[in-house]
């Protein structure tokens, strides 16, 4: 399975480096702009650096020699993350983990979440990658007429947020089971469920965000 990990700008605590290094195993690594700082802290080299580098004071010489640089002007009509995702899709990637160490600027964070839906819509059925935003205590998934399974996640909290006008929610292995429960966009019926079984699943008819909050931060 071809997998990419994209690192966004943000403060990576030293205590979390082991978690992030684990995500990097057997993956192609992409630094978006200030995401380069993670690789400096972890003593690793990204495979690709993408962006206008407006939040990077300098690129280590090792990165310039060993990383592929895809540099863009600051005056552009796409965010650096959108450019990075377009690059990943062009490489026919199957799985993309977007590492966001923190929320940072709220408008950027919300825009990043909406990109999940944009790429769900843009990608062809045969080439559609699975994309998530992930941090040390959460993951965000865009689900469209599909089912997601979770293993060994007892205690984690699940919230389903409709993005289409209505969704039908089916959940198993959770505190509150649902069987095609109809949820209207804006209503809170799907918030703050909890995984109670070793194996759990969430099925969505329509489009929704699934937010999984880890019971034990990584």
ABEGO torsion letter per residue (X at the ends): XBBBBBBBBEBBBAAAAAAAAAAABGBBBBBBEAAAAAAAAAGBBBABBBEAGAABABBBAAAAAABBBBBBBABBABBAAAAAAAAAAAAGBABBBBBBABAEBAAAAAAAAAAAAAAAAABBAAABBBBBBBBAABBBBBBBGBBBBBBGABGBBBBBBBABABBBBBBBGBABBBBGBBBBBGBAAABGBBBABABBBBBBBEBBBBBBBBABBX
